[in-house]
Amino acid sequence: MQLGTRLSGKVAIVTGAASGIGFETAVLFAREDAKVVCADLNEIGAQATVDKITQLFGRDRAIAVKVDVSKEDQVAALVQRAVATFGKLDIMFNNAGIMHPQDDNALTTEEKVWDLTMDINVKGVWFGCKHAIVAMRKSGGGSIINTASFVALVGAATPQLAYTASKGAVLAMTRELAMVHSRENIRFNSLCPGPIREAIEQANGALFLASDESSFVTGTDFRVDGGLSSAYVVSHQMYGASLMLTHLFHPFLQTAEGDPTGPVPKNFADSV
């Protein structure tokens, strides 16, 4: 497959690279001629992503690294590995995250679920930003992209309190970092997915934010949600309307059970 040039000469880290948005983004970055560090807690999955990149684009374009993003020493080692292997760091995509199956409302969500969600979704992003900044200062700047969610902008009628709060924290943190580090030529933006139709659509958003095409874009909440966050319904109507709106904006989406006309599953409002 012929390589593009939108990321030529750049080195990227993608966390959560074993599947979904992370997988598609890692492959897309490689297709645009970046060297890619595929990081995930699932080491086998991360290596499978590297194998796919190698199959499509040749050897020595990607490496796999096992990382628990909630552990600062592991994130620091991840960034060090990227620099040691490829010489620098230009792009950090803090994409790893969880939505715990027991994450519910304020009355029923257990503290351990809240803490685990915050450790991965918020501390993990903080650690990724912290250590990427150090590396990017040495190379003259870069782009840091943090995966948030459209539920941090509009709220979710199907409760997932810890997840929603964690993604709101990512938005706030990203905005502040963008202001603090703007004079260092380090850009920070949040990618805000809606319900996933095709993960490549989210990856295309990440590619724009990673590339020099977005050189004057920083501190933004970059929505890739098919317009869903711009729609309006009152809260008591939201449950039924969420399916209606999803079909309006995403006619090819299916529910978790694969039935495009079936009931809305819990947490369907945010399936990222």
C-alpha positions as semicolon CSV with decimal commas, in nm:
position;residue;x (nm);y (nm);z (nm)
1;M;0,000;0,000;0,000
2;Q;0,134;0,343;-0,093
3;L;0,221;0,569;0,198
4;G;0,084;0,917;0,247
5;T;0,290;1,211;0,366
6;R;0,075;1,392;0,622
7;L;0,288;1,265;0,913
8;S;0,619;1,212;0,737
9;G;0,913;1,236;0,974
10;K;0,694;1,226;1,286
11;V;0,695;0,983;1,578
12;A;0,367;0,901;1,753
13;I;0,254;0,714;2,063
14;V;-0,099;0,571;2,058
15;T;-0,235;0,428;2,383
16;G;-0,522;0,183;2,370
17;A;-0,378;0,071;2,036
18;A;-0,494;-0,290;2,055
19;S;-0,848;-0,225;1,937
20;G;-1,112;0,023;1,827
21;I;-1,015;0,386;1,780
22;G;-0,659;0,318;1,895
23;F;-0,605;0,039;1,643
24;E;-0,747;0,236;1,352
25;T;-0,548;0,546;1,448
26;A;-0,219;0,359;1,482
27;V;-0,263;0,204;1,137
28;L;-0,370;0,537;0,987
29;F;-0,073;0,721;1,138
30;A;0,159;0,458;0,992
31;R;-0,012;0,489;0,654
32;E;0,067;0,861;0,666
33;D;0,436;0,778;0,720
34;A;0,468;0,819;1,099
35;K;0,668;0,585;1,318
36;V;0,420;0,450;1,573
37;V;0,452;0,316;1,926
38;C;0,147;0,096;1,984
39;A;0,082;0,090;2,359
40;D;-0,179;-0,112;2,543
41;L;-0,230;-0,314;2,859
42;N;-0,313;-0,597;2,619
43;E;0,038;-0,671;2,493
44;I;-0,079;-0,939;2,248
45;G;-0,330;-0,697;2,099
46;A;-0,069;-0,421;2,070
47;Q;0,164;-0,660;1,890
48;A;-0,118;-0,759;1,656
49;T;-0,154;-0,392;1,563
50;V;0,219;-0,374;1,493
51;D;0,193;-0,689;1,282
52;K;-0,086;-0,531;1,079
53;I;0,123;-0,219;1,021
54;T;0,420;-0,433;0,917
55;Q;0,202;-0,635;0,679
56;L;0,067;-0,321;0,514
57;F;0,364;-0,085;0,516
58;G;0,680;-0,281;0,588
59;R;0,912;-0,340;0,880
60;D;1,055;-0,099;1,136
61;R;0,757;0,135;1,134
62;A;0,603;0,037;1,467
63;I;0,675;-0,124;1,801
64;A;0,446;-0,263;2,071
65;V;0,477;-0,166;2,436
66;K;0,274;-0,303;2,726
67;V;0,162;-0,023;2,956
68;D;-0,081;0,040;3,239
69;V;-0,149;0,410;3,191
70;S;-0,259;0,448;3,554
71;K;0,102;0,381;3,662
72;E;0,329;0,682;3,614
73;D;0,650;0,483;3,601
74;Q;0,512;0,276;3,313
75;V;0,401;0,584;3,119
76;A;0,741;0,746;3,173
77;A;0,908;0,429;3,046
78;L;0,675;0,426;2,743
79;V;0,781;0,776;2,639
80;Q;1,146;0,692;2,701
81;R;1,111;0,381;2,484
82;A;0,963;0,585;2,201
83;V;1,248;0,836;2,211
84;A;1,513;0,565;2,246
85;T;1,374;0,373;1,948
86;F;1,280;0,651;1,708
87;G;1,479;0,951;1,835
88;K;1,203;1,189;1,942
89;L;0,830;1,229;2,009
90;D;0,598;1,448;1,801
91;I;0,250;1,309;1,868
92;M;0,092;1,170;2,185
93;F;-0,256;1,020;2,153
94;N;-0,383;0,951;2,505
95;N;-0,664;0,722;2,398
96;A;-0,666;0,439;2,655
97;G;-0,972;0,440;2,879
98;I;-1,245;0,232;3,036
99;M;-1,619;0,243;3,089
100;H;-1,681;0,007;3,379
101;P;-1,988;-0,219;3,350
102;Q;-2,084;-0,131;3,709
103;D;-2,058;0,244;3,649
104;D;-2,408;0,376;3,715
105;N;-2,565;0,668;3,900
106;A;-2,452;0,858;4,210
107;L;-2,637;0,622;4,444
108;T;-2,527;0,288;4,306
109;T;-2,176;0,340;4,167
110;E;-1,923;0,195;4,409
111;E;-1,620;0,395;4,515
112;K;-1,383;0,134;4,374
113;V;-1,547;0,173;4,032
114;W;-1,514;0,551;4,055
115;D;-1,149;0,530;4,160
116;L;-1,052;0,282;3,888
117;T;-1,222;0,494;3,623
118;M;-1,044;0,809;3,740
119;D;-0,709;0,631;3,766
120;I;-0,720;0,523;3,403
121;N;-0,925;0,792;3,232
122;V;-0,788;1,098;3,414
123;K;-0,456;1,010;3,576
124;G;-0,361;0,813;3,267
125;V;-0,413;1,119;3,048
126;W;-0,228;1,341;3,297
127;F;0,071;1,106;3,304
128;G;0,073;1,083;2,925
129;C;0,067;1,460;2,889
130;K;0,326;1,514;3,161
131;H;0,590;1,290;3,012
132;A;0,512;1,379;2,651
133;I;0,568;1,747;2,732
134;V;0,920;1,673;2,854
135;A;1,003;1,484;2,534
136;M;0,839;1,740;2,305
137;R;1,028;2,029;2,458
138;K;1,346;1,865;2,333
139;S;1,214;1,830;1,979
140;G;1,062;2,177;1,949
141;G;0,696;2,102;2,007
142;G;0,427;1,856;1,913
143;S;0,061;1,761;1,925
144;I;-0,110;1,592;2,221
145;I;-0,458;1,450;2,164
146;N;-0,671;1,329;2,454
147;T;-0,976;1,112;2,399
148;A;-1,276;1,254;2,583
149;S;-1,640;1,195;2,484
150;F;-1,947;1,383;2,374
151;V;-2,113;1,287;2,704
152;A;-1,876;1,531;2,876
153;L;-2,041;1,804;2,671
154;V;-2,408;1,709;2,696
155;G;-2,445;1,448;2,972
156;A;-2,580;1,095;2,940
157;A;-2,939;1,005;3,028
158;T;-2,829;0,644;3,072
159;P;-2,616;0,687;3,387
160;Q;-2,242;0,628;3,375
161;L;-2,141;0,889;3,629
162;A;-1,773;0,806;3,677
163;Y;-1,711;0,782;3,304
164;T;-1,889;1,108;3,228
165;A;-1,707;1,290;3,509
166;S;-1,373;1,150;3,397
167;K;-1,423;1,271;3,043
168;G;-1,526;1,614;3,170
169;A;-1,197;1,624;3,359
170;V;-1,012;1,540;3,038
171;L;-1,175;1,835;2,861
172;A;-1,085;2,079;3,140
173;M;-0,730;1,949;3,171
174;T;-0,676;1,968;2,796
175;R;-0,791;2,330;2,776
176;E;-0,562;2,440;3,058
177;L;-0,261;2,254;2,921
178;A;-0,321;2,417;2,582
179;M;-0,294;2,762;2,738
180;V;0,000;2,685;2,965
181;H;0,216;2,532;2,692
182;S;0,110;2,732;2,386
183;R;0,438;2,925;2,370
184;E;0,630;2,599;2,362
185;N;0,466;2,498;2,034
186;I;0,288;2,208;2,205
187;R;-0,076;2,180;2,104
188;F;-0,343;2,005;2,311
189;N;-0,685;1,903;2,181
190;S;-0,960;1,668;2,295
191;L;-1,118;1,419;2,057
192;C;-1,485;1,382;2,152
193;P;-1,639;1,072;1,993
194;G;-2,010;1,010;1,984
195;P;-2,163;0,666;1,924
196;I;-1,917;0,482;1,705
197;R;-2,031;0,411;1,350
198;E;-1,683;0,337;1,215
199;A;-1,371;0,376;1,428
200;I;-1,183;0,505;1,123
201;E;-1,400;0,818;1,136
202;Q;-1,258;0,893;1,481
203;A;-0,908;0,808;1,359
204;N;-0,944;1,060;1,077
205;G;-1,020;1,326;1,337
206;A;-0,711;1,227;1,534
207;L;-0,503;1,239;1,216
208;F;-0,609;1,598;1,148
209;L;-0,522;1,702;1,504
210;A;-0,187;1,523;1,482
211;S;-0,087;1,673;1,149
212;D;0,050;2,016;1,065
213;E;-0,283;2,088;0,895
214;S;-0,412;2,175;1,244
215;S;-0,113;2,392;1,334
216;F;-0,340;2,677;1,456
217;V;-0,580;2,447;1,642
218;T;-0,532;2,406;2,017
219;G;-0,754;2,388;2,324
220;T;-1,050;2,255;2,127
221;D;-1,315;1,994;2,199
222;F;-1,306;1,826;1,858
223;R;-1,642;1,653;1,815
224;V;-1,678;1,354;1,585
225;D;-2,036;1,259;1,668
226;G;-2,242;1,308;1,353
227;G;-2,406;1,617;1,502
228;L;-2,560;1,432;1,796
229;S;-2,429;1,677;2,058
230;S;-2,597;1,964;1,872
231;A;-2,944;1,808;1,904
232;Y;-3,190;1,903;2,177
233;V;-3,440;1,697;2,376
234;V;-3,549;1,741;2,737
235;S;-3,411;1,491;2,987
236;H;-3,725;1,278;3,039
237;Q;-3,744;1,224;2,664
238;M;-3,376;1,144;2,623
239;Y;-3,391;0,768;2,655
240;G;-3,628;0,710;2,368
241;A;-3,497;1,003;2,170
242;S;-3,139;0,881;2,190
243;L;-3,230;0,591;1,962
244;M;-3,431;0,817;1,733
245;L;-3,147;1,068;1,704
246;T;-2,891;0,797;1,653
247;H;-3,091;0,658;1,364
248;L;-3,141;1,008;1,227
249;F;-2,771;1,092;1,225
250;H;-2,631;0,740;1,191
251;P;-2,874;0,529;0,985
252;F;-2,628;0,240;0,967
253;L;-2,564;0,207;1,339
254;Q;-2,680;-0,104;1,518
255;T;-2,747;-0,171;1,883
256;A;-2,513;-0,388;2,087
257;E;-2,724;-0,690;1,994
258;G;-2,693;-0,613;1,621
259;D;-3,061;-0,522;1,578
260;P;-3,090;-0,173;1,424
261;T;-3,446;-0,137;1,557
262;G;-3,400;-0,299;1,896
263;P;-3,401;-0,143;2,243
264;V;-3,130;0,096;2,354
265;P;-2,886;-0,096;2,576
266;K;-2,748;0,058;2,894
267;N;-2,464;0,295;2,808
268;F;-2,558;0,294;2,440
269;A;-2,545;0,674;2,449
270;D;-2,169;0,642;2,470
271;S;-2,023;0,329;2,320
272;V;-1,662;0,444;2,298
